[in-house]
């Protein structure tokens, strides 16, 4: 009688959520950062048009302020606030889905950055929904912009194979989180 040998495939041990869903999370982070970058470019275009156009319409009051020089300067500054972190994160994500790509930063750093991002998004959402403006769409827009920036940068920090770009993304994330919390505290006081 011939002995029958059953082939047993090795079973992998439990893997973390981030290892199992790596490609989907990288694509999600890139999409968030790309959306933020596009928003920054649109706002920059509107600001440039307002600045190049001149003094604004021949109407007194809020229309002049809204579409005049003040709007242009605020739009250019807002585009920089949105676009610079998004550009840093997009640069860090280069090569993140390549075969054999390993995150450059340590697990503790990546975990802390993820929790800072999630915590800031939650605090922002609660703050704008409880004490924000009377228009729900404005509150959701603010919370959405903060979520895009922070969660996209958290993904860049978590998955980048480039150490320097990862550290720059982490610094950008911390700056965006600190700025967001500063604005929330300044408004609440």
C-alpha positions as CSV (number, residue, x, y, z in Angstrom):
1,X,0.0,0.0,0.0
2,X,1.2,3.4,-0.9
3,X,1.1,6.0,1.8
4,X,-0.9,9.0,0.9
5,X,0.6,12.3,1.9
6,X,-1.7,15.3,2.2
7,X,-0.2,18.6,1.2
8,X,-0.7,21.2,3.9
9,X,-0.5,24.8,3.0
10,X,1.2,27.0,5.6
11,X,-1.2,29.4,7.3
12,X,-0.2,32.9,7.9
13,X,-0.6,34.3,11.4
14,X,-2.9,37.2,12.1
15,X,-2.0,40.3,10.3
16,X,-2.9,43.9,11.2
17,X,-5.6,45.7,9.3
18,X,-3.1,48.0,7.8
19,X,-1.0,45.2,6.3
20,X,-4.1,43.3,5.0
21,X,-5.6,46.4,3.4
22,X,-2.4,48.3,2.4
23,X,-3.2,48.9,-1.3
24,X,-6.7,50.2,-0.6
25,X,-5.5,52.5,2.2
26,X,-2.7,53.9,0.0
27,X,-5.2,54.6,-2.8
28,X,-7.6,56.2,-0.3
29,X,-4.8,58.4,1.1
30,X,-3.7,59.4,-2.4
31,X,-7.3,60.2,-3.4
32,X,-7.8,62.4,-0.3
33,X,-4.6,64.3,-1.0
34,X,-5.4,64.7,-4.7
35,X,-8.8,66.1,-3.9
36,X,-7.2,68.6,-1.5
37,X,-4.6,69.5,-4.1
38,X,-7.3,70.1,-6.7
39,X,-9.3,72.2,-4.3
40,X,-6.2,74.3,-3.6
41,X,-5.6,74.9,-7.3
42,X,-9.2,75.9,-7.8
43,X,-9.1,78.4,-4.9
44,X,-5.7,79.7,-6.2
45,X,-7.3,80.3,-9.6
46,X,-10.2,82.2,-8.1
47,X,-7.9,84.3,-6.0
48,X,-5.7,85.0,-9.0
49,X,-8.7,86.1,-11.0
50,X,-9.9,88.4,-8.1
51,X,-6.4,89.9,-7.8
52,X,-5.8,90.4,-11.5
53,X,-9.3,91.8,-12.1
54,X,-8.8,94.7,-9.9
55,X,-10.9,96.5,-7.3
56,X,-14.0,94.4,-7.6
57,X,-17.6,95.3,-8.7
58,X,-19.0,98.8,-8.4
59,X,-21.2,97.9,-5.5
60,X,-20.7,98.9,-1.9
61,X,-20.7,96.6,1.0
62,X,-20.1,92.9,1.2
63,X,-19.9,92.2,-2.6
64,X,-16.9,94.5,-2.8
65,X,-15.2,92.6,0.1
66,X,-16.2,89.2,-1.2
67,X,-14.9,89.6,-4.7
68,X,-12.3,92.3,-4.3
69,X,-8.7,92.4,-3.2
70,X,-9.4,90.9,0.2
71,X,-10.9,87.8,-1.4
72,X,-7.9,87.4,-3.6
73,X,-5.4,87.6,-0.8
74,X,-7.4,85.2,1.4
75,X,-7.9,82.8,-1.5
76,X,-4.1,82.7,-2.2
77,X,-3.3,82.1,1.4
78,X,-6.0,79.4,1.7
79,X,-4.6,77.7,-1.4
80,X,-1.2,77.6,0.2
81,X,-2.6,76.2,3.5
82,X,-4.4,73.4,1.6
83,X,-1.9,72.8,-1.2
84,X,1.4,72.7,0.5
85,X,0.5,69.8,2.9
86,X,-1.2,68.0,0.0
87,X,1.8,68.3,-2.2
88,X,4.1,67.1,0.6
89,X,1.9,64.1,1.1
90,X,1.6,63.3,-2.6
91,X,5.4,63.3,-2.9
92,X,5.7,61.0,0.1
93,X,3.3,58.5,-1.4
94,X,5.5,57.9,-4.5
95,X,6.4,54.2,-4.6
96,X,4.1,53.2,-1.8
97,X,2.3,50.5,-3.8
98,X,5.4,49.0,-5.4
99,X,6.1,45.4,-4.7
100,X,8.2,45.1,-1.6
101,X,7.6,48.6,-0.4
102,X,8.2,48.8,3.3
103,X,7.1,51.8,5.5
104,X,10.2,53.9,6.2
105,X,9.1,55.1,9.7
106,X,8.8,53.0,12.8
107,X,5.5,51.5,14.0
108,X,5.3,53.8,17.1
109,X,5.7,56.9,15.0
110,X,3.1,55.8,12.5
111,X,0.6,54.9,15.3
112,X,1.0,58.2,17.1
113,X,0.5,60.1,13.9
114,X,-2.6,58.2,13.0
115,X,-4.1,58.8,16.5
116,X,-3.2,62.5,16.3
117,X,-5.0,62.7,12.9
118,X,-8.1,60.8,14.0
119,X,-8.3,62.7,17.3
120,X,-8.1,66.1,15.5
121,X,-10.7,65.1,13.0
122,X,-13.1,64.0,15.7
123,X,-12.5,67.2,17.8
124,X,-13.0,69.3,14.7
125,X,-16.2,67.5,13.7
126,X,-17.7,67.9,17.2
127,X,-16.6,71.5,17.4
128,X,-18.1,72.7,14.1
129,X,-21.3,70.7,14.4
130,X,-22.0,71.9,18.0
131,X,-20.7,75.4,17.8
132,X,-20.1,76.2,14.1
133,X,-22.1,78.3,11.8
134,X,-25.9,78.0,11.3
135,X,-25.3,76.5,7.8
136,X,-24.8,72.7,8.0
137,X,-23.0,72.6,4.6
138,X,-20.3,75.0,5.8
139,X,-19.8,72.9,8.9
140,X,-19.5,69.7,6.9
141,X,-17.2,71.4,4.4
142,X,-14.8,72.5,7.2
143,X,-14.8,69.1,8.8
144,X,-14.3,67.5,5.4
145,X,-11.3,69.6,4.5
146,X,-9.7,68.9,7.9
147,X,-10.4,65.1,7.4
148,X,-8.9,65.1,3.9
149,X,-5.8,66.9,5.0
150,X,-5.1,64.9,8.2
151,X,-6.2,61.5,7.1
152,X,-4.4,61.8,3.8
153,X,-1.2,62.9,5.5
154,X,-1.6,60.1,8.1
155,X,-1.7,57.6,5.2
156,X,1.4,59.2,3.6
157,X,3.3,58.9,6.9
158,X,2.1,55.3,7.4
159,X,2.9,54.0,4.0
160,X,5.8,56.0,2.5
161,X,8.9,54.1,1.7
162,X,11.0,57.3,1.9
163,X,12.2,58.3,5.3
164,X,12.8,62.0,4.7
165,X,9.5,62.5,2.9
166,X,7.8,60.6,5.7
167,X,9.3,62.8,8.3
168,X,8.3,65.9,6.3
169,X,4.7,64.5,6.0
170,X,4.6,63.9,9.8
171,X,5.7,67.5,10.4
172,X,3.1,68.8,8.0
173,X,0.4,66.7,9.7
174,X,1.4,68.0,13.1
175,X,1.4,71.6,11.8
176,X,-2.1,71.1,10.2
177,X,-3.4,69.5,13.4
178,X,-1.9,72.3,15.6
179,X,-3.3,75.0,13.4
180,X,-6.7,73.4,13.3
181,X,-6.8,73.0,17.1
182,X,-5.6,76.6,17.5
183,X,-8.3,77.9,15.2
184,X,-11.0,75.9,17.1
185,X,-9.7,77.2,20.5
186,X,-9.5,80.7,19.2
187,X,-13.1,80.6,17.9
188,X,-14.4,79.0,21.1
189,X,-12.8,81.5,23.5
